[in-house]
Every structure is written in structure tokens, then in C-alpha cells.
Amino acid sequence: GLIPPELFYICKNLIHVDLTDNDLGGELPEEAGDLVKLETLKLGGNDVEGSLPVALGKLSGLKKVDLSDNLLGGTIPPEAVKGMTSLTEFILSDNIFSGSLPEEMGEMTHLEMLDLNRNELTGPLPGGLFKPIKLFELKLTENHLSGSISSEAGNLAVLETLRLDHNEFTGQLPSELSNCARLSEFDVEDNALDGTLPPEYGALGALTKFRASGNAIEGPLPAQWCEQEGNHMKHLQELDLSSNTLTGSIPSTISNLKDLTVLSLHTNELNGTLPDQWGDLYELRTLRLHDNDFTGIVPESTGKLINLKEMTVHSNPGLGGTVPDGVCRLKREVLEVLTSDCGGESPAIVCECCTECME
């Protein structure tokens, strides 16, 4: 049914409204702005449509707003954003909001969580977005946002999650993000970013997931990310830099990333030999290296990767020799996918246990 307007002008002492996951439809009434004591407004998982009421800007005590998974659209009103000065959580994901993000986002000085995933937002990120110093979660996945990622993002000292993937961002990754010492998840995959990978990111000691696939990033993998000394990416679990134009070799010091479970570097222009030292990455489960220019052989130490479930090394013309017996033993125990250029009349590599042989 519809959200009754009288709920808002009769029950003026309401502090919490939670009508999540019902079959409510219609528009969110402007009368919602009359609930001057309201602290929580949760209407996620309904069929609420229309626009975000400007009157919400009158609710200076409002702390949590969750309107996710509805049919709300139009632009996000600057007047509403500017007035909700006590807001800590603002969740509008899975709607059809359009237009640019208002500069007034910077007025939400207590904001801790902003989730605008999967909307139709456009334009650049406003400078005000990087002013709420308590912001620890910023999610803007699957929109049409563009422009560069501002160096001001490095001002978010307590930021833990930054999701900017599946947008249209351009330019280089800002080195200033290395100031975000608590950053745990950073995702910029499927954009139009270029430039090189910032060596400064080696200081992100709390980082567990870094995804930057599907861009136009070039240059080498920074050795500083894996250095034994200092605060390197020691907790990194997932590194996906596939489908870029990276060059150079895999640093032998990658063995210092002991928590790594996913290493996806396929579809680049990487070269050199595969590092024997990666045999120390005992947690590694996924190793995707196909479509590069690696040379030499598959190292014997690969057989030490006792948790490895997927390994792809096909479409590396310079990779030869024989896949080690230790790797074939993994195939009998845990390895589910193993591909190489072992097909055709004159295979580049000999592999008796590959699940698929490419020519």
C-alpha cells in the first residue's frame, strides 16, 4: 500500500521509523519533514517512487536514512543534504537517482557511511564529498560518474571502504590515498583510469582487497608494495590488476604478501620469468596470468601452493618447458582449473594434467 501522510503529521513524536522490506509504494510525503524528533528513517526494500523530499532538510537530528532498493529517482536535493547535519548513515543504493552529487555533501560533518551504489548518477565527485572526516565507508559502484579521483580523497583519515568501480572515472590513481591508513577495500575496476600504479600505496598496511581491473593503467608492479621492511601491503588478500597495459615482471618480493589468496594479472603486457619465490604464498587459491608475455618455465615451487584451485598461464608465447610434477599432484588434490599452451601438434609447453590445452 501507500505510505500514509498522516503517519508524519499525527505521530510527530516519532523517533524511529523502520518499514524495511514491505510492499509499500507511492511517494515519500513531504510531511516527513514534520517529524522534528526523527533520528532513524528506514524504508529499504519497498516500491517507493518519486523524488527525495526537500523537507528532509528540516530534520537536523536525523542520524540514519536507508531508502535502498526502491524506485526513487531525480536528483539528490542540495537543500535536503545541507539540512541533515547530524546524519551518520545515508543509504540510497539500488534506486534510479540521476544528476550530479551536490557539493553540500560536505555539510554532513558526522557522516560515517555513504552508499549510493547502483544508481544513474553522473558528473564528477564534488570536493565536499571528501570533507566529512568521520567517513569510513564510501560506495559509489555502478553509476556513470566521471572525472578524476581527487587527491582530496586522501583527507579521509578513517576511510576503510572505497568502492568506485563500474563508473567512467579517468586520470591517474591519486597517490594521496596512501594517507588513508585504515583503508581495507579499494575497488576501481571497470573505469577509464590511466597512468601508473602509485608506489606510495605500499604504505596501505590495512589493505585486504585492491581491484583495478578493466582500466588503461600502465607501467610496472611497484616493488614497494611487497617490501619486507616497513608497512607494506602485508594483509593483502586479493589483488586484481587484470585487463590493463601493465609491463615489467612480477617482483620476487611478492612472496612477502603471505595472506594473498587471489592474484589476477591476466590480459596485460607483463614479461620476464615467473618468480620461484611465490611458492611461499601458501594461502593462494587463484592465480590468473594468461594473456601476457611471460617467458621461461613454470617454477617447481608452484607445487608448494597447497590451496591453489585455479591457475591459468595460457597465451604466454614465451612460456615453455614442462609443468612440474608437483603442480600435477595439486591437480589430483585441490587444483580444479589448470590451463596452458599445451595444445596443437607442437605445443609450447608440456602439461599432462592441464584441464584445458590452448594452441
Secondary structure per residue as TSV (DSSP state, phi and psi in degrees):
chain	resnum	aa	ss	phi	psi
A	1	G	-	360.0	-175.6
A	2	L	B	-85.2	154.9
A	3	I	-	-77.9	115.7
A	4	P	-	-70.5	125.3
A	5	P	T	-58.0	-31.8
A	6	E	H	-64.3	-20.8
A	7	L	H	-56.3	-32.2
A	8	F	H	-93.4	-29.2
A	9	Y	H	-102.1	-6.9
A	10	I	H	-96.4	-43.8
A	11	C	-	-93.9	64.6
A	12	K	T	-74.4	-8.3
A	13	N	T	-97.0	7.2
A	14	L	-	-59.5	135.8
A	15	I	-	-108.0	-37.8
A	16	H	E	-127.8	129.4
A	17	V	E	-122.9	114.4
A	18	D	E	-131.1	102.8
A	19	L	-	-121.7	36.6
A	20	T	-	-62.3	143.0
A	21	D	S	56.3	59.4
A	22	N	S	-125.2	-161.9
A	23	D	-	-115.8	39.1
A	24	L	-	-76.6	139.1
A	25	G	B	-130.9	-162.7
A	26	G	S	75.5	-168.6
A	27	E	B	-99.0	156.4
A	28	L	-	-78.6	114.8
A	29	P	-	-65.4	148.4
A	30	E	G	-60.8	-23.8
A	31	E	G	-61.8	-14.7
A	32	A	G	-57.9	-26.2
A	33	G	G	-71.6	-6.9
A	34	D	G	-85.8	-10.8
A	35	L	-	-83.5	76.7
A	36	V	T	-67.5	-15.4
A	37	K	T	-97.5	-0.4
A	38	L	-	-65.2	132.3
A	39	E	-	-115.0	-27.6
A	40	T	E	-132.3	129.3
A	41	L	E	-131.5	107.0
A	42	K	E	-125.0	113.8
A	43	L	-	-130.8	23.3
A	44	G	-	-63.6	152.4
A	45	G	S	72.0	39.0
A	46	N	S	-127.7	-160.3
A	47	D	-	-123.6	35.8
A	48	V	-	-68.0	133.6
A	49	E	E	-124.5	-172.4
A	50	G	E	86.7	-156.6
A	51	S	-	-109.5	170.2
A	52	L	-	-77.6	121.5
A	53	P	-	-61.1	130.7
A	54	V	G	-60.4	-30.4
A	55	A	G	-61.6	-17.7
A	56	L	G	-60.9	-21.9
A	57	G	G	-65.2	-13.7
A	58	K	G	-81.6	-10.9
A	59	L	-	-93.1	77.4
A	60	S	T	-70.1	-14.9
A	61	G	T	-96.7	-0.6
A	62	L	-	-67.2	129.0
A	63	K	-	-110.1	-35.3
A	64	K	E	-132.5	126.4
A	65	V	E	-127.2	121.1
A	66	D	E	-129.4	104.4
A	67	L	-	-118.4	27.2
A	68	S	-	-66.9	156.9
A	69	D	S	57.4	54.8
A	70	N	S	-131.1	-158.0
A	71	L	E	-121.3	27.3
A	72	L	E	-71.8	143.8
A	73	G	E	-148.2	-162.0
A	74	G	E	77.8	-172.9
A	75	T	-	-84.2	160.1
A	76	I	-	-82.9	114.3
A	77	P	-	-66.2	124.7
A	78	P	H	-57.1	-34.9
A	79	E	H	-64.3	-38.1
A	80	A	H	-68.5	-45.0
A	81	V	H	-62.9	-43.3
A	82	K	H	-64.1	-33.2
A	83	G	H	-84.0	-21.6
A	84	M	-	-85.1	67.0
A	85	T	T	-76.0	-13.7
A	86	S	T	-98.4	0.7
A	87	L	-	-63.3	131.4
A	88	T	S	-108.9	-30.8
A	89	E	E	-129.1	126.9
A	90	F	E	-132.8	102.7
A	91	I	E	-119.9	111.2
A	92	L	-	-125.5	22.2
A	93	S	-	-64.7	156.7
A	94	D	S	58.2	51.8
A	95	N	S	-130.6	-159.7
A	96	I	E	-129.0	36.0
A	97	F	E	-61.4	142.1
A	98	S	E	-130.7	-178.2
A	99	G	E	79.2	-173.8
A	100	S	-	-91.9	160.6
A	101	L	-	-75.8	134.0
A	102	P	-	-72.0	141.6
A	103	E	G	-57.9	-26.7
A	104	E	G	-65.2	-5.3
A	105	M	G	-52.6	-29.7
A	106	G	G	-67.1	-15.6
A	107	E	G	-75.9	-17.0
A	108	M	-	-82.3	73.6
A	109	T	T	-69.8	-16.2
A	110	H	T	-101.3	4.5
A	111	L	-	-62.9	129.4
A	112	E	-	-113.2	-31.1
A	113	M	E	-136.8	124.6
A	114	L	E	-128.1	114.9
A	115	D	E	-124.2	106.6
A	116	L	-	-120.1	25.2
A	117	N	-	-54.2	145.5
A	118	R	S	55.1	63.5
A	119	N	S	-128.4	-158.1
A	120	E	E	-123.5	32.8
A	121	L	E	-68.4	145.7
A	122	T	E	-131.0	174.6
A	123	G	E	84.3	179.0
A	124	P	-	-79.9	166.8
A	125	L	-	-77.9	126.1
A	126	P	-	-71.6	149.1
A	127	G	G	-58.7	-32.2
A	128	G	G	-62.1	-21.5
A	129	L	G	-63.7	-22.9
A	130	F	G	-103.3	16.6
A	131	K	-	-92.6	-32.1
A	132	P	-	-65.9	102.8
A	133	I	T	-72.5	-9.5
A	134	K	T	-94.6	0.2
A	135	L	-	-66.5	120.3
A	136	F	-	-117.1	-9.4
A	137	E	E	-139.2	117.5
A	138	L	E	-128.2	111.3
A	139	K	E	-123.1	118.4
A	140	L	-	-131.4	26.2
A	141	T	-	-58.3	143.6
A	142	E	S	56.0	62.6
A	143	N	S	-128.5	-157.9
A	144	H	E	-126.5	35.9
A	145	L	E	-69.9	147.4
A	146	S	E	-139.4	-171.8
A	147	G	E	82.1	-173.6
A	148	S	-	-89.8	161.7
A	149	I	-	-87.2	113.2
A	150	S	-	-64.0	145.2
A	151	S	G	-63.2	-19.2
A	152	E	G	-65.6	-15.5
A	153	A	G	-59.0	-25.8
A	154	G	G	-68.2	-8.8
A	155	N	G	-79.6	-12.8
A	156	L	-	-82.4	82.7
A	157	A	T	-65.6	-25.7
A	158	V	T	-106.8	12.4
A	159	L	-	-62.1	130.1
A	160	E	-	-113.8	-33.6
A	161	T	E	-129.2	126.4
A	162	L	E	-131.7	105.9
A	163	R	E	-112.5	107.8
A	164	L	-	-121.8	14.2
A	165	D	-	-70.5	157.4
A	166	H	S	57.9	54.5
A	167	N	S	-132.9	-154.7
A	168	E	E	-130.0	34.5
A	169	F	E	-67.7	145.6
A	170	T	E	-125.8	177.5
A	171	G	E	84.8	-169.0
A	172	Q	-	-94.3	158.3
A	173	L	-	-68.7	128.6
A	174	P	-	-72.4	126.7
A	175	S	G	-64.5	-23.2
A	176	E	G	-64.3	-16.8
A	177	L	G	-63.3	-15.6
A	178	S	G	-64.4	-14.4
A	179	N	G	-76.2	-14.2
A	180	C	-	-84.1	78.8
A	181	A	T	-63.9	-20.5
A	182	R	T	-95.8	0.8
A	183	L	-	-60.2	121.9
A	184	S	-	-108.9	-38.0
A	185	E	E	-128.6	124.4
A	186	F	E	-133.5	115.7
A	187	D	E	-130.1	117.7
A	188	V	-	-129.0	23.0
A	189	E	-	-65.6	153.4
A	190	D	S	56.9	60.1
A	191	N	S	-128.4	-155.2
A	192	A	E	-128.2	37.6
A	193	L	E	-71.8	149.2
A	194	D	-	-134.9	-158.3
A	195	G	S	77.2	-165.8
A	196	T	B	-108.7	167.7
A	197	L	-	-77.4	125.4
A	198	P	-	-67.1	120.9
A	199	P	G	-57.8	-27.7
A	200	E	G	-60.7	-21.6
A	201	Y	G	-64.9	-12.0
A	202	G	G	-59.4	-19.2
A	203	A	G	-80.4	-5.7
A	204	L	-	-81.4	75.3
A	205	G	T	-68.9	-16.1
A	206	A	T	-95.4	-4.3
A	207	L	-	-67.6	127.9
A	208	T	-	-111.8	-29.2
A	209	K	E	-135.0	125.2
A	210	F	E	-132.6	113.4
A	211	R	E	-120.9	122.4
A	212	A	-	-138.9	27.8
A	213	S	-	-69.0	160.1
A	214	G	S	69.7	39.6
A	215	N	S	-126.9	-159.2
A	216	A	-	-126.5	36.8
A	217	I	-	-72.9	138.1
A	218	E	E	-124.7	-177.9
A	219	G	E	84.8	-174.5
A	220	P	-	-86.8	169.0
A	221	L	-	-77.0	120.7
A	222	P	-	-64.3	124.9
A	223	A	G	-62.7	-25.3
A	224	Q	G	-62.7	-21.0
A	225	W	G	-69.1	-22.2
A	226	C	G	-118.7	10.4
A	227	E	-	-61.5	141.7
A	228	Q	S	-66.7	-40.7
A	229	E	S	-86.1	153.7
A	230	G	S	81.4	-169.7
A	231	N	S	-97.3	67.5
A	232	H	-	-76.9	-175.2
A	233	M	S	-74.4	60.3
A	234	K	T	-70.0	-18.1
A	235	H	T	-106.6	10.0
A	236	L	-	-63.7	127.1
A	237	Q	-	-109.1	-34.3
A	238	E	E	-131.6	122.4
A	239	L	E	-127.4	110.5
A	240	D	E	-122.6	105.9
A	241	L	-	-120.2	23.8
A	242	S	-	-67.8	160.8
A	243	S	S	56.3	52.4
A	244	N	S	-128.6	-156.5
A	245	T	E	-127.7	42.0
A	246	L	E	-66.7	145.5
A	247	T	-	-126.4	178.0
A	248	G	S	85.8	-172.3
A	249	S	-	-108.3	169.5
A	250	I	-	-79.6	123.1
A	251	P	-	-60.6	137.6
A	252	S	G	-62.6	-24.8
A	253	T	G	-74.3	2.1
A	254	I	G	-59.8	-19.3
A	255	S	G	-63.4	-15.0
A	256	N	G	-76.1	-13.5
A	257	L	-	-87.2	70.7
A	258	K	T	-63.3	-23.4
A	259	D	T	-90.9	1.3
A	260	L	-	-63.6	125.8
A	261	T	-	-112.0	-28.8
A	262	V	E	-128.6	122.7
A	263	L	E	-126.3	105.5
A	264	S	E	-119.1	104.8
A	265	L	-	-123.5	15.5
A	266	H	-	-68.6	160.6
A	267	T	S	58.9	57.3
A	268	N	S	-134.6	-158.6
A	269	E	-	-125.9	34.7
A	270	L	-	-69.5	149.5
A	271	N	E	-140.9	-166.5
A	272	G	E	82.1	-177.0
A	273	T	E	-89.3	158.2
A	274	L	-	-77.7	132.4
A	275	P	-	-70.6	127.3
A	276	D	G	-62.7	-26.6
A	277	Q	G	-67.1	-16.2
A	278	W	G	-69.1	-5.7
A	279	G	G	-63.1	-13.6
A	280	D	G	-86.5	-1.7
A	281	L	-	-87.2	71.7
A	282	Y	T	-66.5	-19.3
A	283	E	T	-88.8	-5.9
A	284	L	-	-63.5	128.4
A	285	R	-	-114.8	-31.2
A	286	T	E	-129.3	125.8
A	287	L	E	-134.3	101.5
A	288	R	E	-112.3	112.5
A	289	L	-	-127.9	9.3
A	290	H	-	-67.8	162.0
A	291	D	S	58.9	56.6
A	292	N	S	-137.4	-161.7
A	293	D	E	-125.8	36.3
A	294	F	E	-67.1	149.5
A	295	T	E	-125.7	175.0
A	296	G	E	86.6	-143.0
A	297	I	E	-128.6	167.3
A	298	V	-	-76.0	120.4
A	299	P	-	-61.2	145.0
A	300	E	G	-56.3	-33.8
A	301	S	G	-63.9	-16.0
A	302	T	G	-59.0	-28.2
A	303	G	G	-66.0	-11.4
A	304	K	G	-85.4	-6.0
A	305	L	-	-82.0	79.0
A	306	I	T	-69.8	-10.8
A	307	N	T	-107.9	6.0
A	308	L	-	-69.3	125.0
A	309	K	-	-110.5	-22.9
A	310	E	E	-143.3	129.6
A	311	M	E	-141.9	121.1
A	312	T	E	-123.7	118.9
A	313	V	-	-127.7	14.3
A	314	H	-	-70.2	165.9
A	315	S	S	59.3	40.8
A	316	N	-	-123.1	90.6
A	317	P	T	-56.2	-28.9
A	318	G	E	-90.0	1.0
A	319	L	E	-89.6	124.3
A	320	G	E	-137.6	-152.5
A	321	G	S	75.7	-153.9
A	322	T	B	-123.2	135.4
A	323	V	-	-63.5	125.6
A	324	P	-	-59.0	150.8
A	325	D	H	-58.3	-34.1
A	326	G	H	-60.9	-35.2
A	327	V	H	-69.8	-39.4
A	328	C	H	-65.5	-31.7
A	329	R	H	-64.9	-38.3
A	330	L	H	-60.7	-36.2
A	331	K	H	-60.7	-34.6
A	332	R	H	-77.3	-19.3
A	333	E	H	-108.8	-57.2
A	334	V	T	-128.8	-28.7
A	335	L	-	-70.1	122.3
A	336	E	-	-103.6	-32.1
A	337	V	E	-127.3	123.4
A	338	L	E	-142.8	114.0
A	339	T	E	-123.9	145.6
A	340	S	E	-157.1	177.5
A	341	D	S	-87.0	60.6
A	342	C	-	-103.6	13.1
A	343	G	-	-98.3	174.1
A	344	G	S	85.9	178.7
A	345	E	S	-72.8	-33.1
A	346	S	S	-126.0	77.0
A	347	P	-	-64.1	142.9
A	348	A	S	-71.0	-25.2
A	349	I	S	-141.0	145.0
A	350	V	B	-97.1	124.7
A	351	C	-	-145.9	111.5
A	352	E	S	-87.2	-6.2
A	353	C	S	-126.5	9.6
A	354	C	-	-67.4	142.3
A	355	T	S	-78.3	-20.7
A	356	E	E	-152.0	129.6
A	357	C	E	-108.4	119.9
A	358	M	-	-92.2	156.2
A	359	E	-	-102.2	360.0
